[in-house]
Amino acid sequence: MELFSEVYGCYYEVVAEILRAAPLNRRQMEALVGARGYGESTLQLIPKLLDQNAWPLLEEREGLFYSRLEHPPVLPVTALECSWLKALLDDPRIRLFLTDEQLTHLAKALRDVEPLYRQEDVLYFDRYLDGDDYADPDYRRRFQAILTALREGAFLRLAYAPPKGRLRLGDHRPLRLEYSAKDDKFRVYTAKAWHRAFQGYHVLNLSRIREVGPSAERYCGRLDLDGWRRRHRCAEPLLLCVTGERNGIERFMVEFSSYEKQSEYDEKTKSCTVRLWYQRDDETEVLIRLLGFGPVIRVLGPARFVELMRERVLRQACLSAGGAGWAGAGPS
């Protein structure tokens, strides 16, 4: 069962935006659909909107298209969505993104709603136990300051404690927040500047940021974090074969949804061949996450990564057997 109906998905939102913005000409509608929809959305939506026998929502007058609706479209919240929101309120991470006033308002509005699930219903069997302390009010304060700076494009003065060495002070502009489900930690990608000169990109663990303060630093040059990430990703993508056993393909796509990849489905074998790119610093995490799928995934290349997988599997086998025979064991 899908959690939410497709009627509340991307296409619904795009059509609703057109109706709210009308009157529009065709070029304006195409631009709006191209910006808010998927790659093929223009070919899917515009002909239906202009065909009175398909979706009679617009009427044309002197080259402009007007909404036929008496009131602008609204998106009602379903009982299932309310139940889902109530479950999210029990997740300690939700407090990082909402103010106390918003949390109070939601708790009051959903007080009579049964949550879709409870936190104790979810068992994390492959997660590290030293995740970030989301209940810490100072962590929440620092997180929200970074989130605000990211949205506004502002710099912050950060005090960062690296794993080794003394506390470091610097002026950083947050560019991207990223969550690791395996580590249960947040990290932030930043652009560092000093006296308006670019000092490079940095990846900082939120839990190691000790203090956050205002900064008068500025940098007006071009920033290309995506290009920097591409240059620091693995030289050769992983080649994987993912089978449909135990819903493996869908689980894999969800697990690695944030990774760059190319996939090709084979109808005969009911399997998917995937090329997956990752940041070099994330190699160990990617390896562990792939091992969690068991026989559903076969790593076909590159050879160096296959060797890493074999070593990890042998190590786990020897640990399970009490360590006997590991000293002389080798990959097979």
N, C-alpha and C positions, 0 to 999 in steps of 0.2 A: 504494500500500500504506500502511495506517495504521501508524504507528510502534509503537504499543502497542494491544493488543486492548481493546475497549470493556468487557470484563469487569473490567478494572482501573481503570475510570473512576469517575465520581461516584456512579452508582447502586450499584455494587459496594461502595463505601466506606460509603454510607448504610445499606445493608442489613446490612453487617458490624457497624456501630456499634449498630444495633438489637439484633442477636443478642448482642453483648457486654454491652449494658446491660440485657437482659431479666432479670427479668420487668418488663413495662411494660403500662399500659393503653393504650387506643386514643388517647386525647388526648395522652399522653406521646409515643407513636410519631409522631403527626402533628406535634407540636412539634419533635421531633428531625429529621424529614424536612424540615420547613419551614426549619429553621436551616441544615442541611447540604446540601440539594439545590437543584435549580432551581425556578423558579416553579411548574411543573406537576408537580413530583415527587410531591406528596401524592396527586394524582389517578392517577398512574401506578403508584406503588409500594404504597400501603396496600391497595387492593383485591386485588392479586396476593398479598400476604403473608397476607391473611386468607382467601384462597381455597385450600383444601387441594388442589384439583385443579390449581392453577397452581404456586405455590411452597410446598410443604409443609415450611416451616422452623420454624413456630411452632405451638404448641398452647395452647388457651385453658382456663384453670381459674379459676373464680370471678371472672371479669371481668379477669383478668390473662393476658398472653400470654408463654409460656415458650419458650425455644429448645429445639428438638429435637436440636441438635448435642451430641455428647459433649464436644467441645473447642471453644473459641472460634475463630472464623475467623481465619486468618492470610493475609497477602498474600505469596506466594512471589515471589522476584526471578527473572525469566526471563533466559535467556542474552542476549537482545536488550537488555534493560535493563542488564545488566552491561556489555555492549559500549558502550552509550550513556554510562553513567557513566564508563567508562574514557576516552572521548573528552572528556568534560567536565573531567576532571582535568588535561588538557593546556591548557585555557583559563586564561590568567592571572587572569581575573576571578573564578574559582571560589575562589581563595585569600582573597578578601575576605570570604567568607561562612563559611569553615571555619577551625577551629583547626589548629595544627600536628599535634596528636594525631589529629584526625579525618582529616587528609590522609594521615598515615602509616598509619593503620589501613586506609583505602580503598586506598592504593597497594599495601599488602601483600595485602589480600583480592582485588584484581583484577590481581595481577602476571602471571597466566597468561592473561589475557583480551585478545583483539585489539580495539583501539578501533573503534568504528563508522565513524569518519572521523578524519582528522588535520587539525590547524590549517592546514597548508599546502595542504590540499585546497579551502579556502574563499578565494575571491577577492573582496575588497571594492573595487568599482570606483567607488563614490560616497560614500566616507567621507573626512572630513578627516583629515590626517596628524598633527595635534597632540593626539591623544587623551590621556587620563589615563595616568600612569605606574603601572600596576598592580604592577610589580615593585619599586617603591620601598617598603621596609619601613616608613618613616614614614607614607606614604599609607595603607598597609594598617592600621597601628595607629590612625590617625585614623578611618578608615572603620569599623573594628570598634567603636570607642568610640561613634561616632554610631549604629551599628546597635543596640548594646546599650541606649543611652539611648532610642532609638525604641521598642524592645520594652518597656522598663520605665517609660516615660512620665516620664523624668528630664530635668533641665536640664543643660546643659554650658556652660562658659565657652569661647567660641570666639574665636580671633584670625583675622580675615578680611582678606585683601588685595584690595580692589576693583580693577578695571582702571585706575582713576585715583584718586589720593588716598593717604592714609596708612593704615597698618594700623589696623583697628577691633577693639575688644574688646567683647564683649557676651554676655549670658546667653540661650541659645536652647534651646528644647525641640524636638528633631527630631520631625516629624510624618509625613514621607513621603520615601522615597528614589525617585529616578527616573533612568532611564538613557536617554540619547539615542544611538540606533544611528548616526545621521548624524554626530554630533560625537565619538562614542566617549568620552563623558564622563558622569559621575554628577553629580547635583545633589540637594540636600536642601531640602525645605520645612520651615521652622521657625516657631515662635511665640516672639517675643522678649518678655522681661519685665524690669522693673527695679523693685526694691523691691516685689515682688508685684503690680505694675501692668502690664497688658498693653500692649505697645509695637508690636503689629502683626505681620503675617506677612512672612516673607522667603524668597527663593529664592537659595541659595548654591551656587556651583560647588565640588565637593569639592576640586579641585586648587588652589583659592584659599584654602582653610582651612589656615593655617600651623601652628596649635597647638590642641589640645583638652585641656581640663582639667576637674576636678570643679567643680560649682557648688552653692551652698546656696540658689539662687533657687527660688521656688515661685510658682505661679499656680493658683488654685482655680476660676477662672471658666470659663465655657463656651467651647470652641473649635470653630469651624465652618470648617475649611479648605476643604471642598467648596463651601460657600456663597461663600466668598471667591473661589475659582477660577471659579465660575459668573459672578460679578460682573465678573471680569477676562477673561472669554473674549470672542471676537469678537461684535460686536453682531448680526450676521446669519450664519447658517451657510452653508458652501459647498454649492452644489448641483452634484452630480457625476453623470455617466453612466459607469458602469464596464461594459465588455463582457467576455464570457467568452473572448475571444481570448487564446491563450497562458496559459490558466488565470488570467486577469486578476482575476476576482472574488475567488477564494480568496487570491491573493497580496495584493490590496488589503486584505482583511479581516484578514490576518495582520499586514501592515505597520502598519495603523492600529487594531490591536486595543485599544490603551489610550485611544483617543479616543471621546468621546461622539458617537453617530451614530444615524440612523434610515435604514433601507434598505427598498427595495421591489423585488422581482424581477419582471421581465416575461418570462413564458414564451415569448411570441411572438418577441420580439427577442433573447432570451437575454442580456439586459442588466439591470443593477441601478442604480436611481436612489437616490442616497445624499445625505443631509443630514449634514454633518460640522461639529462645533464644535471650536474650538481656542483655546488661550490666545493673547492678542494678542502676547505676547513670542515666540511660536513661529511667527509667520507666515512668516518667511523659510524656516525649516526645512520647514514644511508645503509651501510652494511648490516647493522643490527636490525633496522626496520625491515629489510628484505628477508633476513633470516626468520623473522617472526611469521612470515607467510608459509614457511615449511615447503612441502613439495609442490605447492601451487605455482611457485616461481622457480624458473631455471635461469641462472646467469650464464649467458653464452660468451660474453666477452666484455671488456678486454681481458687478456690472459692474466695480467697482474691482479685484477680484482677477483677473478675466479680463484686465484691462489690464496688471496686473503680470506675468501669465503671458506675454502677448505681448511685453512689453519684455524679459523674460528670454530668450525664444526668439530674438528678433532680436539680442540682445547675443551670444548663443552663436553664432549664424550668422555674425555679423560677425567674431568672434574666429577662427572656423574658416576664414574667407576672408582672414585677415590684417588685419582691421580696415577694409578698404576700404569706403567708403560709409556707415560708421556715423554720422558726424557729422550727416548730413542725413536719416537714416532715421527713420521714425516708424511706430507701430503701424498695422497694416492691418486 
